[in-house]
């Protein structure tokens, strides 16, 4: 009795630990300051700014074509999707019509990029949870996509492929055939990968009932993309507010169902991402059928001067909704280009999500919201 | 030490003996299934790694790697320097004397300016390819040459008028 009283008198304190900025689990240079109570996270605060490159300010001094390489560098794992939003915003202000073939190429390429991005998530998430092999499988498939992009655009990661008015380079029949073959292969492979990782009992125990984002919390924080869909909300911009030529395609929105535990847990977000690959394959197949011969570049003046005005345009990227607020004063350069990135909003959830979690679960939570720090800081 | 922070837990069902054995059985089943998939890769799949110094990968034709400027065809129009988003192209040119013999590029465009300096800071370059698309004489091109590591940053500045850099024309496959 006396002994236990002494224990209660002992001074206990929270310990502050920095996770990051160089930590394998933070996917880049994110620093999370964690106050730990033994193994439990009592408080988590994410600190940003380690990858800030003043991209928005830079864009004010570049001509409209020169912005595209900078836009690439935001989310470097889904550069094509970043370019799509920007080029669409400028085209809409210019009133340029993009040729049909270019639109099809854009859809094909951005869906391939979505697959590549989700494969990257699949691989790195498995690494976060201690499985190394799936990472290599994912990279083997991703490599094929990157090789195709290299032939198409000339670069492997930062493409500068979507130009204002169309795309830079035409796609040839051989490449289209290779994409069709890739789709067939990918469908089998993803099923295999899901059996290997997603259905594994150890993986399920690590992710189910962990890092639960309830429907209400997802709405409050303004989550989008797979994080929102993982919480059971049926919202996909490609479906609900079709842009480009997405209204032509028939596909489903993957929504988390809480199969392995609570609705909105890490497993649900994993499930949404992996099964979105199948939906992307569906879109790719329809696009490969529908693509026709034609020009790939619309009529754009040599020096682009966007008429005065402003536009807010949003697209569905692999990590969520990406919005561009472009203000023009009629000059050669944008007056202001504000980017609304989904990764930023998702990072702000970490504080609430981390509270009361074990440290190992917190690693799983950071991995499951799949942030790219290039997009958070810009 | 008593823990003051409460653990958030969302699992609501209690563990029974039956469930415990069920969990063990699922774990064994799913791990074996995963191992079967992994073992297929031992013999079934060819290695994809390229053993670099021995085997050199050939990049696709329009790959954007090291820049090369064919200075004899350059008309010093400054368009590449204007288009460059990171301003890494430095050009100095003066007006050509009227008495000097007339020069023409390969495509027949008269050269009216004498190029004194054409330097690209490859360490700054972001390989976006915007400079090559605006070049009117198509003398500035991206090559497929990807081995150009240097010991100092200064060596990454290529002066395309220097003799040793001019010699790349033979080395580079375009």
Boltz contact constraints between the chains, C-beta under 6 A:
constraints:
  - contact:
      token1: [A, 12]
      token2: [B, 1]
      max_distance: 6.0
  - contact:
      token1: [A, 37]
      token2: [B, 3]
      max_distance: 6.0
  - contact:
      token1: [A, 37]
      token2: [B, 5]
      max_distance: 6.0
  - contact:
      token1: [A, 38]
      token2: [B, 3]
      max_distance: 6.0
  - contact:
      token1: [A, 40]
      token2: [B, 5]
      max_distance: 6.0
  - contact:
      token1: [A, 40]
      token2: [B, 7]
      max_distance: 6.0
  - contact:
      token1: [A, 42]
      token2: [B, 5]
      max_distance: 6.0
  - contact:
      token1: [A, 62]
      token2: [B, 85]
      max_distance: 6.0
  - contact:
      token1: [A, 66]
      token2: [B, 85]
      max_distance: 6.0
  - contact:
      token1: [A, 69]
      token2: [B, 85]
      max_distance: 6.0
  - contact:
      token1: [A, 69]
      token2: [B, 126]
      max_distance: 6.0
  - contact:
      token1: [A, 69]
      token2: [B, 128]
      max_distance: 6.0
  - contact:
      token1: [A, 133]
      token2: [B, 38]
      max_distance: 6.0
  - contact:
      token1: [A, 140]
      token2: [B, 48]
      max_distance: 6.0
  - contact:
      token1: [A, 150]
      token2: [B, 60]
      max_distance: 6.0
  - contact:
      token1: [A, 151]
      token2: [B, 60]
      max_distance: 6.0
  - contact:
      token1: [A, 154]
      token2: [B, 62]
      max_distance: 6.0
  - contact:
      token1: [A, 154]
      token2: [B, 63]
      max_distance: 6.0
  - contact:
      token1: [A, 154]
      token2: [B, 64]
      max_distance: 6.0
  - contact:
      token1: [A, 155]
      token2: [B, 64]
      max_distance: 6.0
  - contact:
      token1: [A, 160]
      token2: [B, 128]
      max_distance: 6.0
  - contact:
      token1: [A, 160]
      token2: [B, 129]
      max_distance: 6.0
  - contact:
      token1: [A, 192]
      token2: [B, 37]
      max_distance: 6.0
  - contact:
      token1: [A, 195]
      token2: [B, 33]
      max_distance: 6.0
  - contact:
      token1: [A, 196]
      token2: [B, 34]
      max_distance: 6.0
  - contact:
      token1: [A, 196]
      token2: [B, 37]
      max_distance: 6.0
  - contact:
      token1: [A, 199]
      token2: [B, 30]
      max_distance: 6.0
  - contact:
      token1: [A, 200]
      token2: [B, 30]
      max_distance: 6.0
  - contact:
      token1: [A, 200]
      token2: [B, 34]
      max_distance: 6.0
  - contact:
      token1: [A, 201]
      token2: [B, 26]
      max_distance: 6.0
  - contact:
      token1: [A, 201]
      token2: [B, 27]
      max_distance: 6.0
  - contact:
      token1: [A, 201]
      token2: [B, 30]
      max_distance: 6.0
  - contact:
      token1: [A, 209]
      token2: [B, 10]
      max_distance: 6.0
  - contact:
      token1: [A, 209]
      token2: [B, 11]
      max_distance: 6.0
  - contact:
      token1: [A, 212]
      token2: [B, 10]
      max_distance: 6.0
  - contact:
      token1: [A, 262]
      token2: [B, 10]
      max_distance: 6.0
  - contact:
      token1: [A, 356]
      token2: [B, 6]
      max_distance: 6.0
  - contact:
      token1: [A, 356]
      token2: [B, 7]
      max_distance: 6.0
  - contact:
      token1: [A, 356]
      token2: [B, 8]
      max_distance: 6.0
